[in-house]
Every structure is written in C-alpha cells, then in structure tokens.
C-alpha cells in the first residue's frame, strides 16, 4: 500500500497503530482510535507561595504541585466521526479516568474537562476538537482518634446539665488545655 492509499481521502492517516499520542482507558485499551491526534499541549505547574519577612524580603519556603492539564487537538475522520464523537461524549459523562500517552510520558488520572468541537465548511465533513483534560489527584482521608481526655478529676465527661456540659467540655477539651494551660481558668 502506498502512502497516498493510506490516507483517508482528506489527508489524515487512518492507522491507529501509528499514533504517537493516544488516549487509553484503565486497562490500556485505546479510546477514540478513529480520531487523529494533531497536537498535544501538556501543562505541568506549581505554585510557589511568597511570604514577606520583617526585613522587607520575600521568601518562598515550600511549593504546591498543581494538577497537570492536557489540551489534545484532534480531527474526527468523515467515515466514523459520529461514532467517535459519541464515544468521546460517553467518556466525558462517565466516571472512569483515562490516561494519555505522549512521546515524553504517560499521564494518568485524567478526566475530560471541556468538550468543545468545531464544525466548519472549510474542513468538508470532518470535525475538529480540542479536548481539555485535567488530572484528578485522589486522596485517601486519614483520621485519628481524639485523645482520651477527662475532666480535672481524670474521669470522662458525663454532664447532666447545660452548665455542667459547658464547663466539662471546656475543662476536658485538648484545645482548652493548649490555650489556657492544664485546666486552669
């Protein structure tokens, strides 16, 4: 097959095996295989908070890594654009993250943030899209038990009146001890 035969009629290669940039599901199955990636723009960033000090200088003592974003420009080919667009929309409305392989890295935990498309008579019967993906960072919450702090006599608080409840809560609270000392009022 010659190069001209491998084009789909409008000048876009139609072989998914040649994709350098591709979108995959969690099981590494290629998504949107009939869409032709044109350009990928990866933005990785961080925030460097600045704090003024008494001398008038500004210091930065830590950084916050921001979720990365990816803009993926693609064209949907005339033979399959309706099915491919519906596949993209299903992923957009779904709850499963995707991953994008580029020449430099594999980016994971991405969701489609924006789903714009352009229908232009200059492009015949193709649809151009710039999908915007954003990384979602999953955090497992962790909790710990509060210290077993009692009242001044060392017994657990068990108030019987509203006034006792206020006093007991103040006296048995770890925050109260930190702020006002060892139960002293």
Residue, then its C-alpha position, 0 to 999 in steps of 0.5 A: x500500500x502506498x502512502x497516498x492509499x493510506x490516507x483517508x481521502x482528506x489527508x489524515x492517516x487512518x492507522x491507529x497503530x501509528x499514533x504517537x499520542x493516544x488516549x487509553x482507558x484503565x486497562x490500556x485499551x485505546x479510546x477514540x482510535x478513529x480520531x487523529x491526534x494533531x497536537x498535544x499541549x501538556x501543562x505541568x505547574x506549581x505554585x510557589x507561595x511568597x511570604x514577606x519577612x520583617x526585613x522587607x524580603x520575600x521568601x518562598x519556603x515550600x511549593x504546591x504541585x498543581x494538577x497537570x492539564x492536557x489540551x489534545x487537538x484532534x480531527x474526527x475522520x468523515x467515515x466514523x466521526x459520529x461514532x467517535x464523537x459519541x464515544x468521546x461524549x460517553x467518556x466525558x459523562x462517565x466516571x472512569x479516568x483515562x490516561x494519555x500517552x505522549x512521546x515524553x510520558x504517560x499521564x494518568x488520572x485524567x478526566x475530560x474537562x471541556x468538550x468543545x468541537x468545531x464544525x466548519x465548511x472549510x474542513x468538508x465533513x470532518x470535525x475538529x476538537x480540542x479536548x481539555x483534560x485535567x488530572x484528578x489527584x485522589x486522596x485517601x482521608x486519614x483520621x485519628x482518634x481524639x485523645x482520651x481526655x477527662x475532666x480535672x478529676x481524670x474521669x470522662x465527661x458525663x454532664x447532666x446539665x447545660x452548665x455542667x456540659x459547658x464547663x466539662x467540655x471546656x475543662x476536658x477539651x485538648x484545645x482548652x488545655x493548649x490555650x489556657x494551660x492544664x485546666x486552669x481558668 
